[in-house]
Every structure is written in C-alpha cells, then in structure tokens.
Amino acid sequence: MKSINFLKLLIIPITFLVLIGCEKDKVTDPFSMKTETSAKLLWYLEDEGDIINTIPLPTLEAWEVHDNLGSNLVIDLRSSSTFIEGHINGAINIQHDSLFKYIKMHYSRLKDVVLVSASGQSAAYYASLLRLAGFPRVYYLNFGMASWNTMFSSLWIDRLALERDTTILFTHIDYPKREYTSLPQINTIPSNVSMKDFVESRIESMLKEGFDEEYHFSSANSAMRFSDWNSKQAQLYTICIGSQIFYSSNSDTTITYHLQGAVLYHVPGPADFRSTSYLQTLPSNSSIAMYSETGQESAFYTAYLRLLGYDVKSILFGMNNIDYYMLLRADELIPSAFSENSIMNYPYATGP
C-alpha cells in the first residue's frame, strides 16, 4: 500500500503541472484551485535548488565563528539591552523585523553572514528563511551565545530535563505516516506579482512575525514549550526529525526512543519534505508539532513548512528539554547534548 501511495505522489505533481491551466473540474485530486498557489510555491522553491531537502544544516560552531571574526559579518538578533550586556566582538545588533531589509541591501558586499541568538533556535529559523529567499551564505551559531561564554549559558542549562518519567511519555512503537492529502491553502498570487516577489513578501512577513525562543512564554506562532505539547498532544500531529538512531523503532533496545505518537521524518536526506516524497503526508488542516535534538534543527525546518502554509510549531530546546539523558545513551547523539564542553568561554564585548 505504501509503495502505491508513493507512486501516486510521484505522479500527482507531474499531472498537475499539465493541468494547472485547465478548468477547475479538471484539476487532479488532491489538488484544487484553492491549493494551486501552494503547488506553484512548492515547485518554485524546489526548482530554485530545493535547499531544505538537499543542504546540511547551515550551522557553525563557536570556534569557527571565533577564527573568522575578521572576515564574516556577525549579526546579533537579541534585544538591544541584552546586546549591550555582552556580545561577540565586532557583531552588529539587528532585530528580526529589520533583518530582511538589511540583508537584501548589503548582501552583495558581504562574505558569510552568521546569525546569533540566545539559544540558536531563532537564528536557525531566520537562517532558513533567508536561504529560501536566495541568500546562501547565511549561517547560524550552534547553541547561540550560550556556546560563546558561560556568562550566557544559563538559558540552555536551565532547560536541560534531567528527570523525566519515560514510561509515560515515550515509546518504541513505529508510528506510520498519514495518507497523502492536499497542500495547505494559501492566498492567490496577484496577477502582477512574480513568484520571486511573492516568496520574498511571505518571508519578510515571517521574519517580522519572529520566532520566540524564550521558554517562559506560552506557545507562540512558530514555537511551543514541551509542557504545552504534553497538554495538547492528542490534538497534534507530532513529527520527530533526524536520524533513525534518534527515533529508534527497535523495541529490543533501550538506547533511544521517541514521544508517543511521533512520526519519523528524515531530513535533509532521504528528503522526506520533498514533493516527490512524503511532504503531503503532513496534515494541511491540523496543527503539527516538530521536535529534534536541540530545537535548532526543528526551528530550521519549521520555517520552511510554515512558508508552505503548514501550521507547524517547533518544540523548544528539543530532546535536551524533553529528556536530556536520552541524548547521552548513543555516541552519535552526544554532540547534541548541551554541556560544559559546548561552552568555549571566548571573550566578549560590552556596550552598544
């Protein structure tokens, strides 16, 4: 049955490309005229390099940023008051609602751009959007300012879940993906607006809307706390993104496990968010919660899916906040567990 559905998904986009200009009653299911804009947007992004499904996460370690301070532009996205208290030497302070305008104006003169936030999660979200907008030399600092100096590390340390009742929340059951469905509905593109301008407009709006990585707030548009997920999980389609070892459907091992109801999606390869893969197994009419090892990965992919119209929220701090010790049970996952080894204790500047 799965192989039939996969072939169906391969055929649907090709068929729709042929029929997209035809009358409403000839549009091939599961597409409709209401989702025509979504289909055009999806194929445009894939034709422009399909970066979400092909590139590794554009993350840089603190030592990489430190060793290239003279050549790369570091943009600190935190509030001006927090920036004044301490920041990377040479960094400039730009708020997320001005980020797109600044990058578009100065990008041609820049080498690499490194986005820095408090935890790395909002920076990953914005890096995703800027790359989708056509700025491939944008990166984000892994673990954010918390990895730069212990002065800024409390945000991460306070979020490490050291005690969790794994018998209630976790399982080794391999949950299947849903059946294929239609793409989300997006407002029609005006006839005088190009797809490039339409994409830029959506991305600029999403950047202005922002990504709230502060854990003490309740669910925002693009992020949610694990406690919020726990209270609403029955109403959510939960996605686990990452490797098989992170998800682990082997009931014979106690090394790794996943949240009850969570479905595994591989990114960037085998590219499960591609039109010819499993993108359309995501529900277009209900909310989606996505989690990863650190929350930075899920923030990065949340940006892409929200751009396509899906109602997705990234679970803040990922497995570090869900069950920290799980990351320590597999050698491949240990680098994703924030610890003292993650903090480089580089010097920082103060003032404006």
Backbone torsions as a table, in degrees:
resi	resn	phi	psi	omega
1	MET	NA	-41.0	-179.9
2	LYS	-64.2	-39.2	-179.2
3	SER	-66.6	-35.8	178.0
4	ILE	-65.3	-44.5	179.6
5	ASN	-62.8	-38.2	-179.3
6	PHE	-64.7	-42.3	177.0
7	LEU	-64.6	-35.9	177.9
8	LYS	-61.6	-42.0	-178.2
9	LEU	-68.8	-32.0	177.0
10	LEU	-66.2	-36.9	-174.5
11	ILE	-80.1	-35.1	-173.5
12	ILE	-56.2	-50.5	-179.1
13	PRO	-61.0	-39.5	-179.4
14	ILE	-64.4	-44.7	179.7
15	THR	-62.3	-41.9	-176.6
16	PHE	-67.5	-33.9	177.4
17	LEU	-60.2	-35.5	179.8
18	VAL	-73.2	-37.8	-171.2
19	LEU	-96.7	-2.1	-169.6
20	ILE	-59.7	-26.8	-179.7
21	GLY	-92.3	1.6	-176.2
22	CYS	-85.1	179.7	-179.0
23	GLU	-66.8	158.7	-176.0
24	LYS	-54.8	-40.6	-174.7
25	ASP	-75.5	-2.1	179.3
26	LYS	-107.0	-1.0	-179.7
27	VAL	-71.5	131.6	-173.7
28	THR	-73.9	131.0	173.3
29	ASP	-63.1	143.7	8.7
30	PRO	-89.5	14.2	176.3
31	PHE	-82.3	158.1	172.5
32	SER	-147.4	172.6	178.4
33	MET	-61.6	-25.6	179.0
34	LYS	-69.1	-24.9	-179.5
35	THR	-109.1	10.8	-179.8
36	GLU	-60.6	-43.3	179.6
37	THR	-62.1	-39.5	178.5
38	SER	-61.4	-42.4	179.6
39	ALA	-64.7	-44.7	178.0
40	LYS	-61.1	-42.7	179.4
41	LEU	-62.8	-44.8	-179.6
42	LEU	-60.2	-50.1	-177.4
43	TRP	-68.0	-32.9	176.4
44	TYR	-61.3	-47.6	-178.9
45	LEU	-64.3	-38.1	177.9
46	GLU	-70.9	-37.1	177.7
47	ASP	-68.2	-27.1	-179.8
48	GLU	-83.8	17.5	175.9
49	GLY	120.5	-12.9	178.5
50	ASP	48.1	47.4	-170.2
51	ILE	-62.8	-31.8	-177.7
52	ILE	-64.8	-34.6	-177.3
53	ASN	-95.7	0.4	-175.0
54	THR	-125.3	-29.4	-175.4
55	ILE	-95.4	150.8	170.6
56	PRO	-70.8	164.0	179.2
57	LEU	-57.8	131.4	-177.2
58	PRO	-81.3	59.4	-176.3
59	THR	-103.9	145.6	176.7
60	LEU	-122.0	140.6	175.7
61	GLU	-78.4	161.1	-178.3
62	ALA	-58.0	-38.7	-178.7
63	TRP	-66.7	-32.3	177.7
64	GLU	-68.4	-39.5	177.4
65	VAL	-67.5	-44.5	-179.5
66	HIS	-59.9	-42.4	-176.0
67	ASP	-75.4	-8.8	-178.9
68	ASN	-126.0	27.9	-177.5
69	LEU	-62.0	-29.1	-177.9
70	GLY	-77.2	-16.6	-174.3
71	SER	-115.5	-25.1	-178.1
72	ASN	-100.5	149.1	174.4
73	LEU	-89.5	124.1	177.9
74	VAL	-103.1	120.5	178.7
75	ILE	-108.3	116.3	178.5
76	ASP	-91.7	120.6	-173.6
77	LEU	-94.5	0.3	-176.8
78	ARG	-74.7	171.1	179.5
79	SER	-61.5	156.8	-178.4
80	SER	-62.4	-36.2	-179.9
81	SER	-67.7	-40.0	177.5
82	THR	-69.0	-38.2	177.9
83	PHE	-60.3	-43.3	-178.8
84	ILE	-63.1	-34.3	-179.2
85	GLU	-67.5	-26.0	178.4
86	GLY	170.0	131.7	-179.1
87	HIS	-153.6	168.5	177.5
88	ILE	-66.9	133.9	-178.2
89	ASN	-58.7	126.7	-179.7
90	GLY	91.7	-7.3	179.8
91	ALA	-70.7	150.8	172.7
92	ILE	-110.7	150.1	-175.6
93	ASN	-102.8	113.5	179.0
94	ILE	-131.3	132.1	178.5
95	GLN	-80.9	155.9	-173.9
96	HIS	-61.1	-29.3	-178.0
97	ASP	-75.9	-11.0	176.4
98	SER	-110.0	-0.2	-170.7
99	LEU	-65.5	-46.7	-176.9
100	PHE	-62.1	-45.0	-179.6
101	LYS	-61.2	-41.9	-178.6
102	TYR	-66.5	-47.6	-178.8
103	ILE	-62.7	-44.3	-179.0
104	LYS	-62.0	-35.7	-177.1
105	MET	-76.5	-34.9	-170.4
106	HIS	-112.6	-6.6	-169.8
107	TYR	-57.2	-40.0	-176.1
108	SER	-62.4	-21.7	-178.5
109	ARG	-98.0	-1.3	-174.7
110	LEU	-99.8	155.2	172.1
111	LYS	-87.2	-97.0	174.6
112	ASP	-108.3	147.6	178.8
113	VAL	-113.6	128.5	179.5
114	VAL	-113.9	116.8	177.4
115	LEU	-88.1	135.0	-177.3
116	VAL	-128.1	127.1	173.5
117	SER	-127.1	-177.0	-176.2
118	ALA	-64.7	-44.2	-176.2
119	SER	-114.0	-11.3	-176.5
120	GLY	95.6	-13.5	-174.1
121	GLN	-75.9	-47.9	178.2
122	SER	-67.4	-34.9	177.8
123	ALA	-62.7	-38.5	177.2
124	ALA	-65.5	-40.4	178.4
125	TYR	-61.2	-47.5	-178.4
126	TYR	-70.6	-35.3	177.6
127	ALA	-62.3	-39.2	177.5
128	SER	-60.4	-48.0	-178.1
129	LEU	-64.9	-41.3	-178.8
130	LEU	-68.2	-37.1	175.5
131	ARG	-65.6	-39.5	177.4
132	LEU	-65.5	-26.5	178.5
133	ALA	-80.8	-3.3	177.1
134	GLY	102.9	23.3	178.9
135	PHE	-118.0	83.9	-171.2
136	PRO	-73.6	-9.6	-178.0
137	ARG	-99.4	31.7	178.0
138	VAL	-105.7	129.6	-178.7
139	TYR	-129.0	173.8	174.3
140	TYR	-135.0	151.5	-178.8
141	LEU	-79.8	121.0	179.9
142	ASN	-60.8	128.8	-177.9
143	PHE	66.2	6.5	175.3
144	GLY	62.3	-154.8	-178.0
145	MET	-63.1	-18.8	178.8
146	ALA	-62.0	-26.6	180.0
147	SER	-86.7	-10.2	-176.0
148	TRP	-83.0	-44.9	-176.8
149	ASN	-156.9	146.6	-178.5
150	THR	-60.2	-20.6	176.4
151	MET	-55.5	-29.1	-173.8
152	PHE	-112.4	10.3	-169.7
153	SER	-87.6	-11.8	-173.8
154	SER	-61.9	-32.0	-179.8
155	LEU	-57.1	-41.8	178.3
156	TRP	-77.3	-46.2	-176.6
157	ILE	-59.3	-38.1	-179.2
158	ASP	-69.7	-13.9	-176.1
159	ARG	-100.5	-2.9	-178.3
160	LEU	-74.6	118.6	-177.7
161	ALA	-87.1	100.1	-174.7
162	LEU	-88.7	-15.6	179.2
163	GLU	-135.8	123.1	-179.4
164	ARG	-149.9	139.2	178.1
165	ASP	-80.4	92.1	-175.0
166	THR	-70.0	-19.0	-177.9
167	THR	-71.8	-20.9	-178.1
168	ILE	-94.1	-41.4	-170.4
169	LEU	-94.2	-21.5	-168.9
170	PHE	-117.3	159.5	-177.5
171	THR	-156.4	165.9	172.2
172	HIS	-107.7	5.5	179.6
173	ILE	-65.0	131.1	179.7
174	ASP	-88.4	100.6	-177.2
175	TYR	-80.6	133.0	-178.7
176	PRO	-78.2	156.3	172.8
177	LYS	-69.8	158.5	179.6
178	ARG	-75.6	171.2	174.8
179	GLU	-68.4	157.5	179.5
180	TYR	-67.4	141.8	-179.2
181	THR	-140.1	-178.9	-177.5
182	SER	-73.3	162.0	174.2
183	LEU	-73.3	161.9	177.0
184	PRO	-64.0	158.3	178.1
185	GLN	-89.0	129.9	178.7
186	ILE	-125.2	146.9	179.1
187	ASN	-55.2	142.1	-177.9
188	THR	-63.3	142.2	177.8
189	ILE	-76.1	126.9	176.7
190	PRO	-58.0	147.5	-174.3
191	SER	-62.5	-25.0	-177.9
192	ASN	-95.5	11.3	-178.6
193	VAL	-115.4	128.2	178.2
194	SER	-75.5	160.8	178.4
195	MET	-63.0	-37.6	178.2
196	LYS	-59.7	-46.3	179.8
197	ASP	-67.7	-35.9	178.3
198	PHE	-63.2	-44.9	178.7
199	VAL	-63.0	-45.5	179.4
200	GLU	-60.4	-39.6	180.0
201	SER	-64.8	-43.6	178.4
202	ARG	-64.0	-42.3	-178.7
203	ILE	-66.1	-42.8	178.6
204	GLU	-61.8	-39.9	177.8
205	SER	-63.5	-40.8	179.8
206	MET	-68.2	-36.7	177.5
207	LEU	-65.7	-39.2	178.4
208	LYS	-68.4	-36.9	177.5
209	GLU	-62.8	-38.9	173.6
210	GLY	86.2	173.6	176.7
211	PHE	-130.6	116.9	-174.6
212	ASP	-90.3	104.7	-179.4
213	GLU	-93.2	3.6	179.3
214	GLU	-77.6	120.0	-171.3
215	TYR	-70.2	-24.3	-173.7
216	HIS	-77.0	-7.6	176.0
217	PHE	-89.5	152.9	175.0
218	SER	-74.1	-179.3	-174.5
219	SER	-51.0	126.8	174.0
220	ALA	-97.3	-173.4	-178.2
221	ASN	-62.0	-38.1	-172.2
222	SER	-118.2	0.3	-178.8
223	ALA	-142.4	157.4	177.4
224	MET	-149.4	151.8	175.5
225	ARG	-79.2	155.8	178.2
226	PHE	-63.0	-35.3	178.6
227	SER	-62.7	-34.5	176.4
228	ASP	-68.5	-40.1	176.5
229	TRP	-60.4	-43.7	-176.0
230	ASN	-61.1	-33.1	-178.7
231	SER	-85.1	-15.9	-175.7
232	LYS	-121.4	9.9	-169.5
233	GLN	-58.4	-30.5	-179.0
234	ALA	-65.4	-25.4	-178.9
235	GLN	-95.4	0.2	-173.5
236	LEU	-112.8	146.5	167.9
237	TYR	-93.6	112.1	-172.3
238	THR	-97.6	130.7	-179.5
239	ILE	-113.4	132.9	168.6
240	CYS	-106.2	119.8	178.5
241	ILE	-109.7	142.7	-179.5
242	GLY	142.6	-152.8	-176.3
243	SER	-89.6	167.6	177.4
244	GLN	-63.4	-36.3	-179.9
245	ILE	-66.0	-29.5	177.2
246	PHE	-71.2	-35.3	-178.5
247	TYR	-88.9	-52.9	178.5
248	SER	52.8	105.3	176.6
249	SER	-101.7	13.9	-178.8
250	ASN	-87.7	109.8	-176.7
251	SER	-70.5	-11.1	-178.9
252	ASP	-84.8	-7.8	-178.8
253	THR	-111.9	150.6	175.3
254	THR	-113.2	13.1	-177.1
255	ILE	-71.3	-53.3	-178.1
256	THR	-131.9	161.5	-178.5
257	TYR	-162.2	176.2	-177.2
258	HIS	-137.2	169.8	179.1
259	LEU	-66.6	147.6	178.1
260	GLN	-58.8	130.1	179.3
261	GLY	87.3	-8.3	-175.8
262	ALA	-73.4	137.7	-180.0
263	VAL	-109.7	134.6	-177.8
264	LEU	-81.8	130.5	170.7
265	TYR	-126.0	127.8	179.7
266	HIS	-87.0	133.0	174.8
267	VAL	-145.9	144.9	-4.1
268	PRO	-79.4	-17.8	177.4
269	GLY	-125.8	140.1	9.3
270	PRO	-76.4	29.5	170.9
271	ALA	60.2	60.8	-176.9
272	ASP	-73.3	-10.5	177.8
273	PHE	-99.0	19.4	179.3
274	ARG	-89.4	152.8	-179.1
275	SER	-60.9	-30.9	-179.3
276	THR	-93.6	14.4	177.7
277	SER	-125.1	-119.4	-170.7
278	TYR	-111.9	16.3	-179.0
279	LEU	-53.9	-44.6	-174.5
280	GLN	-80.2	8.3	168.6
281	THR	-85.2	-7.5	174.3
282	LEU	-76.7	136.1	-179.8
283	PRO	-71.4	133.6	-180.0
284	SER	-93.8	-6.6	-176.2
285	ASN	-122.2	18.7	176.3
286	SER	-147.8	166.8	-174.8
287	SER	-80.4	147.1	-178.0
288	ILE	-123.3	135.2	173.2
289	ALA	-112.5	132.6	-177.7
290	MET	-123.3	133.7	176.0
291	TYR	-132.3	157.8	-177.7
292	SER	-144.8	-165.4	-179.2
293	GLU	-66.9	-49.8	-173.0
294	THR	-114.7	-8.8	-174.4
295	GLY	89.3	-18.8	177.1
296	GLN	-73.7	-41.3	179.1
297	GLU	-62.6	-47.1	-178.7
298	SER	-66.7	-33.7	176.5
299	ALA	-63.1	-40.8	-179.3
300	PHE	-61.1	-46.4	-178.0
301	TYR	-80.4	-26.7	174.7
302	THR	-59.6	-40.5	179.7
303	ALA	-57.9	-44.6	-178.9
304	TYR	-64.4	-47.2	-177.2
305	LEU	-68.0	-34.4	176.0
306	ARG	-68.3	-34.7	176.1
307	LEU	-61.5	-35.3	178.5
308	LEU	-78.3	-7.9	177.0
309	GLY	106.7	-0.5	179.5
310	TYR	-76.4	145.6	177.6
311	ASP	-89.1	84.9	-174.6
312	VAL	-116.6	141.4	173.6
313	LYS	-129.6	139.2	178.4
314	SER	-90.0	132.1	177.9
315	ILE	-78.4	117.5	-172.4
316	LEU	-60.5	134.4	177.0
317	PHE	68.0	2.7	171.9
318	GLY	52.5	-142.9	-176.2
319	MET	-66.6	-20.8	174.8
320	ASN	-58.7	-33.8	179.7
321	ASN	-97.7	-18.8	179.9
322	ILE	-82.1	-53.3	174.4
323	ASP	-158.7	92.5	-174.0
324	TYR	-55.9	-41.0	-173.6
325	TYR	-68.4	-21.3	177.2
326	MET	-61.7	-36.8	-179.5
327	LEU	-65.9	-22.5	-178.0
328	LEU	-87.3	-4.7	-175.6
329	ARG	-92.5	-3.3	177.7
330	ALA	-136.7	129.0	-176.2
331	ASP	-56.6	-36.7	-177.8
332	GLU	-66.7	-21.9	-174.5
333	LEU	-99.5	-13.1	-176.5
334	ILE	-56.2	-40.5	178.8
335	PRO	-60.0	-19.2	179.7
336	SER	-87.3	-6.7	178.3
337	ALA	-89.2	113.9	-178.9
338	PHE	-65.9	133.7	-178.9
339	SER	-153.4	-177.3	177.4
340	GLU	-59.8	-29.5	178.4
341	ASN	-68.1	-17.3	179.1
342	SER	-80.7	-13.5	-174.8
343	ILE	-100.1	120.4	-175.5
344	MET	-88.8	-18.3	-179.1
345	ASN	55.0	48.2	173.5
346	TYR	-78.2	153.9	176.9
347	PRO	-66.4	157.7	179.7
348	TYR	-138.6	159.9	-179.7
349	ALA	-100.5	158.5	175.9
350	THR	-124.6	167.1	-179.9
351	GLY	90.5	176.5	-178.5
352	PRO	-71.5	NA	NA
